[in-house]
Amino acid sequence: MLHDSKASPSPAPEFLKVPGIPGLYRNARSGLYLGVKRVQGKRKERSLKTNDRKIAERRLKAWIDELGRVDSSVEKTTLEDLFKRLLAVDAGKSASSIDIIEGVRNDFLGWWPYGSKFQVRNVRPSHLEEWLAILGNRVSNSSYNRYAGVLKQAFELAVKDRMIASSPFDLVKTKSKRPSPVKRQIPTIEQFEAIIREVRAAPFTIHAQTSADFLEFLGLAGVGQAEASSLCWGDIDFERGQMTFRRHKTDIQFFVPIYEHLKPLLDKLLQKAGSPVSARQRLFKIKDANCALTNACRRLKLPHFSQRNLRQCLIRRLWQAGIDRKLIAKWQGHQDGGQLILDTYTEVFGSDDADYERQQLAKLSGTKHTAP
């Protein structure tokens, strides 16, 4: 039997190199272009998704530039590892900031349909938009902005550490939302006094007096619960008539006068503390009285005032007494000369705003206002 001595022809290559353009190849059958580049000894390929030569050249150049901005040793970083890295970078931030980052991580990865081992480089803007759209239907605009801010920060870190060349968050359509108008509910002096009486009269609790003293102090001194709970007797200078606080948010020391309306409560607390009193002894044994406040508001059929609202009650009281906003800001531990007071608290100061405005307008005509 005779055999054909001719060797069978080799199959035609699937991709043909484009002459004159390093790294550019063309599929012999479909005409689509392919980019090829060797990085640190590893061959990388990218479909340029076009059969147009000029477009392919531009996309090839952009892809090669992108490869130069990515570190191949970290380009396979997963979403789970990215959030770990973000938490490590932000470890020095406040506990509340860390809680927000952890909350976003848990929520996002809990929803993410591709698993926590999904590589950061494969995340697309549409992935983020889908999750943010779901989020936007169940949280306030302010919460949406906090969550979106964490995503933005996470992918900025990925770019900075050269895990990816550009952030998918940059192409997200709704990066933030206009914060919803804040409806502040600040108790009037009458409501505040009624709440304190109700807390003191609460049945079946041994903490009624302690809780009432704590809440009354917040409303009369105009400080936050964190500052009040850490106040020691050594921080009170009765001779100079002032108390020394340190704002927990900013770690800045500030001074609050011992207002005349506050003196009776301080005298009572000092008497309860007994003698002698240690300078390091705290005024209050509790750090929070929110439960007592909530129950009292419910029994009195009042709005759900927060402990912060009690503090705001004094801010309004000082404002309506004509105290300069710079002083009010100083006594609140603010460093802005009263701008926050002006922007935040003067827009709504409770149910007697209309009457207060009439009082102020009456000054223009020199008439004396009488409440209806």
KEKE-3310 file (N, C-alpha, C; in steps of 0.2 Angstrom, whole numbers, plus 5000, padded with zeros to 4 digits):
npx = (5004:5003:5009:5005:5018:5018:5017:5003:4994:4998:4986:4977:4982:4972:4972:4979:4994:4995:5004:5016:5010:5013:5008:4995:4982:4972:4957:4955:4944:4932:4936:4937:4947:4962:4971:4987:4999:5014:5017:5028:5033:5021:5009:4996:4980:4967:4951:4947:4935:4930:4930:4935:4950:4956:4949:4952:4966:4966:4960:4968:4980:4974:4972:4985:4990:4982:4986:4999:4996:4992:4996:5002:5004:4994:4982:4972:4965:4952:4934:4931:4944:4947:4939:4944:4956:4952:4946:4958:4966:4958:4958:4961:4950:4935:4924:4911:4913:4919:4910:4900:4907:4909:4896:4892:4900:4895:4882:4883:4891:4883:4872:4878:4879:4888:4897:4910:4923:4924:4933:4940:4944:4934:4922:4909:4902:4888:4885:4887:4877:4866:4865:4865:4853:4843:4846:4843:4829:4826:4832:4836:4840:4852:4858:4860:4870:4880:4883:4886:4897:4906:4908:4914:4926:4932:4934:4942:4953:4957:4961:4972:4981:4984:4977:4967:4964:4956:4942:4926:4916:4917:4909:4896:4880:4871:4879:4877:4863:4852:4851:4838:4825:4828:4817:4816:4813:4810:4808:4797:4800:4790:4786:4798:4800:4788:4792:4803:4796:4788:4797:4803:4792:4790:4783:4788:4802:4819:4827:4822:4824:4838:4839:4830:4838:4849:4843:4838:4849:4855:4846:4846:4860:4864:4872:4879:4875:4886:4896:4890:4889:4903:4907:4915:4916:4928:4928:4920:4920:4915:4918:4922:4912:4909:4910:4920:4922:4925:4923:4917:4917:4927:4937:4940:4943:4931:4921:4907:4896:4889:4874:4861:4848:4853:4860:4852:4850:4863:4867:4859:4863:4876:4874:4868:4879:4886:4899:4916:4919:4926:4937:4938:4926:4912:4898:4886:4880:4876:4876:4867:4850:4839:4829:4820:4817:4810:4799:4793:4789:4780:4770:4765:4760:4768:4779:4792:4805:4822:4838:4847:4838:4834:4846:4846:4835:4840:4848:4840:4833:4843:4846:4834:4834:4842:4856:4872:4876:4889:4894:4885:4889:4902:4900:4894:4905:4908:4918:4916:4912:4898:4892:4886:4876:4868:4865:4858:4850:4842:4832:4821:4813:4804:4787:4783:4788:4781:4775:4786:4793:4783:4785:4798:4797:4788:4797:4802:4792:4791:4781:4773:4772:4759:4755:4743)
npy = (4994:5011:5026:5043:5054:5067:5079:5083:5098:5111:5118:5133:5148:5153:5167:5181:5190:5208:5217:5229:5234:5231:5218:5217:5207:5198:5190:5177:5172:5178:5191:5200:5209:5206:5209:5207:5205:5203:5202:5203:5191:5184:5179:5190:5192:5201:5203:5214:5218:5223:5225:5234:5242:5255:5258:5247:5248:5260:5255:5244:5252:5259:5248:5242:5253:5253:5240:5244:5251:5242:5231:5215:5206:5209:5209:5200:5201:5198:5203:5201:5202:5215:5223:5219:5225:5238:5240:5238:5249:5260:5258:5267:5276:5282:5272:5272:5275:5263:5254:5257:5254:5240:5237:5240:5232:5219:5220:5222:5211:5201:5202:5201:5191:5183:5178:5180:5179:5184:5192:5209:5215:5212:5218:5227:5243:5242:5232:5238:5248:5241:5236:5247:5253:5244:5246:5260:5259:5256:5263:5279:5294:5299:5288:5281:5289:5287:5273:5272:5280:5272:5262:5269:5273:5261:5256:5266:5264:5252:5256:5264:5255:5248:5237:5238:5247:5258:5265:5256:5263:5276:5277:5275:5280:5286:5293:5299:5306:5319:5324:5320:5331:5337:5333:5341:5337:5346:5347:5358:5369:5366:5353:5346:5347:5340:5328:5324:5324:5313:5303:5302:5298:5285:5269:5253:5252:5254:5263:5275:5288:5290:5289:5300:5311:5310:5313:5325:5333:5333:5341:5353:5357:5356:5346:5332:5314:5306:5315:5319:5307:5304:5314:5320:5324:5332:5339:5350:5366:5375:5388:5396:5394:5385:5371:5357:5349:5336:5334:5320:5316:5324:5325:5337:5349:5358:5372:5374:5385:5385:5386:5396:5389:5377:5375:5370:5357:5352:5354:5345:5333:5333:5332:5320:5312:5312:5315:5314:5320:5312:5318:5311:5304:5300:5309:5302:5286:5279:5277:5280:5284:5281:5272:5275:5288:5285:5278:5287:5297:5290:5287:5300:5303:5310:5316:5305:5310:5311:5309:5318:5327:5333:5340:5349:5357:5365:5373:5380:5387:5396:5403:5409:5417:5427:5425:5427:5419:5414:5412:5402:5392:5390:5385:5373:5366:5368:5373:5383:5396:5398:5395:5382:5382:5392:5387:5375:5374:5385:5384:5377:5377:5370:5369:5382:5391:5401:5410:5414:5421:5431:5438:5443:5451:5460:5469:5477:5487:5492:5488:5478:5461:5450:5434:5424)
npz = (5000:4995:5003:5005:5003:5006:5019:5030:5029:5041:5053:5050:5059:5074:5078:5071:5070:5070:5060:5064:5076:5091:5101:5097:5090:5078:5076:5065:5060:5066:5065:5076:5087:5098:5113:5118:5131:5140:5157:5170:5167:5164:5153:5147:5142:5133:5127:5114:5109:5097:5079:5072:5067:5071:5083:5090:5092:5100:5112:5115:5119:5130:5139:5141:5147:5159:5164:5169:5180:5189:5202:5200:5210:5219:5212:5212:5224:5235:5239:5252:5258:5254:5262:5275:5274:5273:5286:5294:5290:5295:5308:5318:5320:5327:5338:5333:5319:5315:5317:5308:5296:5297:5297:5284:5277:5281:5277:5263:5259:5263:5254:5242:5228:5223:5232:5245:5241:5229:5216:5218:5206:5197:5200:5195:5190:5188:5197:5210:5209:5208:5221:5229:5225:5230:5243:5245:5245:5258:5268:5276:5267:5273:5279:5267:5261:5270:5269:5255:5255:5262:5253:5242:5248:5251:5237:5233:5241:5235:5223:5226:5232:5221:5217:5208:5193:5191:5200:5202:5208:5204:5192:5196:5196:5206:5217:5229:5240:5242:5259:5270:5276:5292:5306:5320:5337:5350:5367:5376:5390:5400:5396:5398:5412:5416:5411:5419:5432:5429:5427:5440:5447:5443:5444:5452:5451:5456:5451:5448:5454:5452:5438:5435:5440:5432:5419:5421:5423:5411:5404:5411:5411:5398:5391:5383:5385:5386:5390:5402:5410:5412:5421:5435:5453:5455:5443:5445:5449:5461:5466:5456:5448:5437:5426:5421:5405:5394:5377:5370:5356:5350:5358:5365:5377:5387:5394:5405:5412:5429:5429:5436:5437:5438:5450:5462:5459:5458:5471:5478:5473:5478:5491:5492:5489:5500:5513:5516:5498:5485:5473:5461:5461:5452:5447:5443:5443:5432:5414:5405:5402:5394:5393:5403:5400:5387:5392:5400:5391:5383:5393:5396:5384:5375:5361:5355:5364:5363:5373:5368:5364:5375:5379:5369:5373:5382:5375:5366:5376:5381:5369:5367:5378:5374:5374:5368:5352:5351:5363:5368:5359:5363:5376:5373:5368:5355:5341:5332:5332:5334:5322:5319:5329:5324:5311:5313:5325:5326:5316:5320:5335:5343:5350:5353:5345:5336:5345:5351:5340:5338:5350:5347:5336:5341:5347:5338:5336:5348:5356:5369:5371:5373:5378:5369)
capx = (5000:5007:5007:5007:5024:5017:5014:4997:4996:4996:4980:4978:4982:4966:4974:4984:4997:4994:5010:5018:5007:5015:5002:4988:4980:4965:4954:4955:4937:4927:4938:4938:4954:4964:4977:4992:5004:5017:5019:5032:5034:5015:5005:4989:4976:4961:4947:4946:4928:4929:4933:4938:4957:4958:4946:4956:4972:4965:4958:4974:4984:4971:4972:4992:4991:4979:4991:5004:4994:4990:5001:5000:5004:4987:4976:4967:4962:4944:4931:4932:4951:4947:4936:4948:4961:4949:4946:4964:4968:4953:4958:4962:4944:4930:4920:4905:4915:4921:4903:4897:4911:4907:4889:4891:4903:4891:4876:4885:4893:4877:4868:4882:4877:4894:4902:4915:4929:4924:4939:4939:4944:4928:4916:4907:4898:4881:4884:4886:4871:4860:4864:4863:4846:4840:4847:4839:4822:4824:4835:4835:4845:4858:4861:4862:4876:4885:4884:4889:4903:4911:4910:4918:4932:4935:4937:4948:4959:4959:4965:4978:4985:4985:4973:4963:4967:4951:4936:4920:4911:4917:4904:4890:4876:4868:4884:4874:4857:4851:4849:4831:4825:4827:4812:4819:4807:4813:4803:4797:4802:4785:4786:4804:4798:4783:4795:4807:4792:4785:4802:4803:4786:4789:4782:4791:4809:4823:4832:4819:4827:4844:4837:4828:4843:4853:4840:4837:4856:4856:4842:4848:4867:4864:4877:4877:4875:4893:4900:4887:4891:4910:4908:4917:4916:4934:4928:4916:4923:4909:4920:4922:4905:4910:4911:4925:4920:4929:4919:4920:4918:4932:4942:4942:4940:4927:4919:4900:4894:4884:4868:4857:4843:4856:4863:4848:4851:4870:4867:4855:4867:4882:4871:4867:4885:4889:4905:4919:4918:4932:4938:4937:4920:4907:4891:4881:4882:4873:4878:4861:4843:4835:4823:4816:4814:4805:4793:4789:4786:4774:4764:4763:4758:4772:4783:4798:4811:4829:4842:4850:4833:4834:4851:4844:4830:4844:4851:4834:4832:4848:4845:4828:4835:4846:4863:4875:4877:4896:4894:4881:4893:4907:4897:4893:4911:4909:4924:4914:4909:4891:4889:4882:4870:4864:4862:4855:4845:4837:4827:4815:4814:4799:4780:4781:4791:4777:4774:4793:4794:4779:4789:4804:4794:4785:4802:4802:4787:4791:4775:4774:4768:4755:4753:4735)
capy = (5000:5017:5031:5049:5056:5074:5080:5086:5105:5114:5122:5140:5150:5156:5174:5183:5196:5214:5220:5236:5236:5226:5215:5217:5201:5198:5183:5175:5170:5183:5198:5203:5210:5203:5212:5202:5208:5199:5206:5200:5184:5180:5182:5192:5193:5205:5204:5222:5218:5227:5223:5241:5243:5261:5257:5241:5251:5264:5250:5241:5257:5260:5242:5242:5258:5250:5235:5247:5254:5237:5227:5208:5202:5210:5210:5195:5202:5197:5208:5200:5204:5222:5226:5218:5230:5245:5241:5239:5256:5264:5256:5272:5280:5281:5265:5272:5274:5256:5250:5259:5251:5233:5236:5240:5225:5213:5220:5221:5204:5197:5203:5200:5185:5179:5176:5185:5177:5187:5197:5216:5218:5210:5221:5232:5249:5240:5228:5243:5252:5237:5235:5254:5254:5240:5250:5266:5258:5254:5267:5286:5297:5300:5282:5279:5292:5284:5267:5274:5283:5267:5259:5274:5273:5254:5255:5271:5260:5247:5259:5267:5249:5245:5231:5239:5253:5263:5263:5256:5267:5282:5277:5274:5286:5290:5292:5302:5308:5325:5322:5321:5337:5334:5336:5341:5338:5348:5348:5364:5369:5363:5346:5344:5347:5335:5321:5323:5322:5307:5298:5301:5294:5279:5263:5247:5253:5256:5267:5280:5294:5290:5291:5307:5315:5310:5316:5332:5336:5334:5346:5359:5358:5356:5342:5325:5309:5304:5320:5319:5301:5304:5320:5319:5330:5336:5343:5355:5372:5379:5395:5399:5393:5382:5363:5356:5343:5334:5331:5313:5316:5328:5325:5344:5352:5365:5374:5375:5388:5382:5390:5397:5384:5370:5374:5366:5350:5350:5354:5339:5328:5333:5330:5313:5309:5311:5319:5319:5318:5311:5322:5306:5301:5302:5311:5298:5279:5276:5280:5281:5284:5281:5268:5279:5293:5283:5276:5293:5300:5286:5288:5306:5304:5315:5313:5301:5314:5308:5312:5323:5333:5337:5345:5355:5361:5371:5377:5384:5391:5401:5407:5414:5422:5432:5424:5427:5412:5412:5409:5396:5387:5389:5381:5367:5363:5369:5378:5386:5403:5398:5393:5376:5384:5396:5383:5369:5374:5391:5383:5375:5377:5367:5371:5389:5396:5406:5414:5418:5425:5437:5442:5447:5456:5466:5473:5482:5492:5494:5485:5473:5456:5446:5428:5423)
capz = (5000:4995:5007:5002:5007:5008:5026:5030:5030:5048:5053:5050:5066:5075:5078:5066:5073:5066:5059:5066:5082:5096:5106:5094:5086:5075:5075:5058:5058:5067:5064:5082:5089:5104:5115:5122:5134:5145:5163:5175:5164:5163:5147:5149:5136:5134:5121:5113:5108:5091:5073:5069:5068:5075:5090:5094:5094:5106:5118:5117:5123:5137:5143:5143:5153:5165:5167:5172:5186:5194:5205:5199:5216:5223:5208:5214:5230:5236:5242:5259:5260:5254:5268:5280:5273:5275:5293:5297:5289:5299:5315:5323:5320:5333:5338:5329:5312:5314:5317:5301:5291:5298:5295:5277:5275:5283:5273:5256:5257:5264:5248:5236:5225:5220:5237:5247:5238:5222:5216:5217:5199:5193:5202:5190:5192:5189:5203:5215:5208:5210:5229:5232:5223:5235:5250:5245:5246:5265:5273:5275:5263:5276:5279:5260:5260:5274:5266:5249:5257:5264:5246:5239:5252:5250:5231:5232:5244:5230:5217:5229:5233:5214:5216:5202:5190:5192:5204:5199:5211:5200:5187:5199:5194:5212:5223:5236:5240:5247:5266:5271:5281:5299:5310:5327:5342:5356:5372:5380:5397:5403:5394:5401:5419:5416:5410:5425:5437:5428:5429:5447:5450:5440:5449:5452:5449:5461:5448:5446:5456:5448:5431:5434:5441:5426:5413:5423:5422:5404:5401:5414:5410:5391:5389:5381:5390:5387:5395:5409:5413:5414:5425:5442:5457:5454:5437:5446:5453:5464:5468:5449:5445:5431:5426:5415:5402:5388:5372:5368:5349:5347:5364:5366:5384:5387:5401:5406:5419:5434:5428:5442:5437:5439:5456:5466:5457:5460:5479:5480:5471:5482:5498:5491:5488:5506:5514:5510:5491:5481:5467:5456:5461:5447:5449:5441:5443:5426:5408:5400:5405:5388:5394:5408:5396:5383:5395:5403:5385:5381:5398:5395:5377:5371:5356:5358:5364:5365:5378:5364:5363:5382:5379:5364:5377:5385:5369:5365:5382:5381:5363:5368:5383:5371:5375:5361:5350:5351:5370:5368:5356:5368:5382:5370:5366:5348:5339:5325:5334:5334:5316:5320:5332:5319:5305:5315:5330:5325:5311:5324:5342:5347:5349:5355:5340:5333:5350:5352:5335:5339:5355:5344:5331:5345:5350:5333:5337:5355:5360:5374:5368:5378:5375:5369)
cpx = (5004:5004:5009:5012:5023:5014:5008:4998:4994:4990:4981:4978:4975:4967:4980:4987:4996:5001:5011:5014:5008:5009:4996:4987:4973:4963:4953:4948:4932:4929:4939:4945:4955:4970:4981:4997:5007:5020:5022:5032:5027:5011:4998:4986:4969:4957:4946:4939:4926:4932:4936:4945:4958:4955:4950:4963:4971:4964:4964:4979:4981:4972:4980:4993:4988:4983:4997:5003:4991:4996:4999:5000:4997:4981:4971:4964:4954:4941:4931:4939:4951:4944:4940:4954:4959:4949:4953:4967:4964:4953:4958:4955:4940:4927:4914:4907:4916:4914:4900:4901:4909:4900:4888:4894:4898:4885:4878:4887:4888:4872:4872:4881:4882:4899:4907:4921:4929:4930:4937:4939:4938:4922:4915:4902:4890:4880:4883:4879:4865:4859:4862:4855:4841:4840:4843:4832:4820:4828:4834:4841:4852:4862:4863:4869:4882:4888:4888:4896:4909:4913:4915:4925:4936:4938:4942:4954:4962:4963:4972:4983:4986:4982:4969:4966:4962:4945:4930:4915:4911:4911:4897:4886:4874:4873:4881:4867:4856:4848:4842:4830:4824:4822:4814:4813:4811:4808:4803:4799:4796:4785:4792:4803:4793:4787:4799:4802:4789:4790:4803:4798:4785:4788:4787:4798:4813:4828:4828:4822:4834:4844:4835:4833:4847:4850:4839:4843:4857:4852:4844:4855:4868:4870:4875:4878:4882:4897:4897:4889:4898:4912:4910:4917:4922:4933:4923:4919:4917:4911:4920:4916:4905:4911:4916:4923:4925:4924:4922:4921:4925:4938:4944:4939:4936:4924:4911:4899:4889:4879:4864:4851:4846:4859:4859:4849:4858:4870:4864:4860:4873:4880:4870:4874:4889:4896:4910:4918:4924:4932:4936:4931:4915:4901:4886:4884:4880:4876:4873:4855:4838:4828:4818:4813:4809:4799:4789:4786:4780:4768:4761:4760:4762:4776:4789:4804:4817:4833:4845:4845:4833:4840:4849:4839:4834:4846:4846:4833:4837:4847:4839:4829:4840:4853:4866:4877:4884:4897:4891:4886:4899:4905:4895:4899:4912:4915:4923:4912:4902:4888:4884:4875:4865:4861:4857:4849:4840:4831:4820:4816:4808:4792:4779:4785:4787:4776:4781:4794:4790:4782:4794:4802:4791:4790:4803:4798:4787:4785:4777:4769:4765:4753:4745:4733)
cpy = (5006:5022:5038:5052:5063:5074:5084:5094:5107:5118:5129:5143:5154:5164:5176:5190:5202:5217:5227:5238:5230:5224:5215:5211:5202:5191:5182:5174:5175:5190:5202:5204:5208:5207:5207:5206:5204:5204:5202:5192:5180:5184:5184:5194:5197:5206:5212:5223:5223:5223:5229:5242:5249:5260:5252:5244:5256:5260:5246:5246:5258:5254:5241:5247:5256:5245:5238:5250:5249:5233:5219:5204:5203:5210:5205:5195:5202:5203:5208:5203:5212:5225:5225:5223:5237:5246:5242:5246:5261:5262:5261:5277:5278:5274:5266:5272:5267:5252:5251:5255:5243:5232:5236:5234:5220:5214:5219:5214:5199:5197:5200:5192:5180:5177:5181:5184:5180:5192:5204:5218:5216:5213:5227:5237:5246:5236:5233:5246:5247:5236:5242:5255:5250:5244:5256:5265:5257:5258:5274:5288:5298:5294:5279:5282:5289:5277:5268:5276:5278:5263:5263:5273:5266:5254:5261:5268:5255:5250:5261:5261:5245:5238:5231:5246:5259:5260:5262:5260:5274:5283:5276:5281:5290:5289:5295:5305:5315:5323:5324:5327:5334:5337:5335:5342:5340:5350:5355:5363:5365:5355:5343:5343:5341:5328:5319:5321:5315:5301:5297:5297:5287:5273:5257:5247:5256:5262:5274:5287:5295:5292:5298:5312:5316:5314:5324:5336:5337:5340:5353:5361:5359:5352:5335:5320:5306:5308:5320:5313:5300:5310:5318:5325:5335:5341:5349:5360:5376:5387:5399:5399:5390:5374:5362:5349:5342:5331:5325:5312:5318:5328:5332:5346:5358:5366:5376:5379:5384:5387:5391:5391:5377:5369:5370:5359:5348:5350:5347:5333:5327:5331:5322:5309:5308:5315:5314:5316:5317:5315:5317:5302:5304:5304:5306:5291:5275:5280:5282:5280:5284:5278:5272:5284:5291:5281:5282:5296:5296:5287:5295:5308:5310:5312:5310:5306:5309:5312:5318:5329:5336:5342:5351:5359:5367:5376:5382:5389:5397:5405:5412:5419:5428:5431:5424:5420:5410:5409:5403:5390:5385:5384:5374:5363:5364:5374:5382:5393:5403:5396:5387:5378:5387:5392:5378:5370:5380:5390:5381:5374:5375:5371:5378:5394:5402:5412:5418:5423:5432:5441:5446:5452:5462:5471:5479:5488:5495:5492:5479:5467:5452:5440:5427:5418)
cpz = (5000:5000:5004:5007:5009:5015:5025:5032:5037:5047:5053:5057:5067:5075:5074:5069:5068:5066:5061:5073:5087:5101:5103:5089:5084:5074:5068:5056:5059:5066:5070:5084:5097:5106:5119:5125:5140:5151:5168:5173:5163:5157:5149:5142:5137:5127:5120:5111:5102:5085:5069:5072:5073:5082:5094:5096:5100:5112:5120:5121:5130:5141:5145:5148:5159:5168:5171:5179:5191:5195:5204:5205:5221:5219:5209:5221:5230:5239:5250:5262:5259:5260:5275:5280:5275:5283:5297:5296:5293:5306:5320:5324:5326:5332:5333:5321:5310:5313:5310:5296:5291:5296:5288:5274:5276:5278:5266:5255:5258:5258:5242:5234:5223:5225:5239:5244:5231:5222:5214:5210:5195:5195:5197:5193:5193:5195:5209:5215:5210:5218:5232:5230:5228:5242:5250:5246:5254:5270:5271:5270:5266:5277:5273:5259:5264:5271:5259:5250:5259:5257:5243:5242:5251:5243:5229:5235:5239:5225:5220:5230:5227:5214:5209:5199:5191:5196:5201:5202:5207:5195:5190:5198:5200:5217:5229:5235:5244:5253:5267:5276:5288:5303:5317:5332:5348:5361:5375:5387:5401:5402:5397:5408:5420:5416:5416:5431:5436:5429:5436:5450:5447:5445:5448:5449:5454:5458:5446:5448:5452:5441:5430:5435:5435:5420:5415:5422:5415:5401:5405:5413:5402:5388:5387:5386:5391:5391:5402:5413:5416:5419:5432:5446:5456:5448:5439:5451:5455:5465:5461:5446:5438:5431:5420:5412:5396:5383:5369:5360:5347:5352:5365:5373:5383:5393:5400:5412:5423:5433:5435:5443:5438:5446:5461:5465:5459:5468:5481:5479:5476:5489:5498:5491:5495:5507:5517:5503:5488:5475:5461:5456:5456:5450:5448:5441:5436:5420:5403:5404:5400:5389:5398:5404:5391:5386:5398:5397:5383:5386:5397:5388:5373:5366:5359:5358:5366:5370:5374:5364:5370:5382:5374:5368:5380:5380:5367:5370:5382:5375:5364:5373:5380:5372:5368:5359:5350:5358:5371:5365:5360:5373:5379:5368:5359:5347:5333:5326:5333:5327:5316:5323:5328:5314:5307:5320:5329:5320:5314:5331:5346:5346:5350:5350:5338:5339:5351:5346:5336:5345:5352:5340:5335:5347:5344:5334:5344:5359:5364:5372:5374:5375:5375:5374)
residu = (MET:LEU:HIS:ASP:SER:LYS:ALA:SER:PRO:SER:PRO:ALA:PRO:GLU:PHE:LEU:LYS:VAL:PRO:GLY:ILE:PRO:GLY:LEU:TYR:ARG:ASN:ALA:ARG:SER:GLY:LEU:TYR:LEU:GLY:VAL:LYS:ARG:VAL:GLN:GLY:LYS:ARG:LYS:GLU:ARG:SER:LEU:LYS:THR:ASN:ASP:ARG:LYS:ILE:ALA:GLU:ARG:ARG:LEU:LYS:ALA:TRP:ILE:ASP:GLU:LEU:GLY:ARG:VAL:ASP:SER:SER:VAL:GLU:LYS:THR:THR:LEU:GLU:ASP:LEU:PHE:LYS:ARG:LEU:LEU:ALA:VAL:ASP:ALA:GLY:LYS:SER:ALA:SER:SER:ILE:ASP:ILE:ILE:GLU:GLY:VAL:ARG:ASN:ASP:PHE:LEU:GLY:TRP:TRP:PRO:TYR:GLY:SER:LYS:PHE:GLN:VAL:ARG:ASN:VAL:ARG:PRO:SER:HIS:LEU:GLU:GLU:TRP:LEU:ALA:ILE:LEU:GLY:ASN:ARG:VAL:SER:ASN:SER:SER:TYR:ASN:ARG:TYR:ALA:GLY:VAL:LEU:LYS:GLN:ALA:PHE:GLU:LEU:ALA:VAL:LYS:ASP:ARG:MET:ILE:ALA:SER:SER:PRO:PHE:ASP:LEU:VAL:LYS:THR:LYS:SER:LYS:ARG:PRO:SER:PRO:VAL:LYS:ARG:GLN:ILE:PRO:THR:ILE:GLU:GLN:PHE:GLU:ALA:ILE:ILE:ARG:GLU:VAL:ARG:ALA:ALA:PRO:PHE:THR:ILE:HIS:ALA:GLN:THR:SER:ALA:ASP:PHE:LEU:GLU:PHE:LEU:GLY:LEU:ALA:GLY:VAL:GLY:GLN:ALA:GLU:ALA:SER:SER:LEU:CYS:TRP:GLY:ASP:ILE:ASP:PHE:GLU:ARG:GLY:GLN:MET:THR:PHE:ARG:ARG:HIS:LYS:THR:ASP:ILE:GLN:PHE:PHE:VAL:PRO:ILE:TYR:GLU:HIS:LEU:LYS:PRO:LEU:LEU:ASP:LYS:LEU:LEU:GLN:LYS:ALA:GLY:SER:PRO:VAL:SER:ALA:ARG:GLN:ARG:LEU:PHE:LYS:ILE:LYS:ASP:ALA:ASN:CYS:ALA:LEU:THR:ASN:ALA:CYS:ARG:ARG:LEU:LYS:LEU:PRO:HIS:PHE:SER:GLN:ARG:ASN:LEU:ARG:GLN:CYS:LEU:ILE:ARG:ARG:LEU:TRP:GLN:ALA:GLY:ILE:ASP:ARG:LYS:LEU:ILE:ALA:LYS:TRP:GLN:GLY:HIS:GLN:ASP:GLY:GLY:GLN:LEU:ILE:LEU:ASP:THR:TYR:THR:GLU:VAL:PHE:GLY:SER:ASP:ASP:ALA:ASP:TYR:GLU:ARG:GLN:GLN:LEU:ALA:LYS:LEU:SER:GLY:THR:LYS:HIS:THR:ALA:PRO)
# end
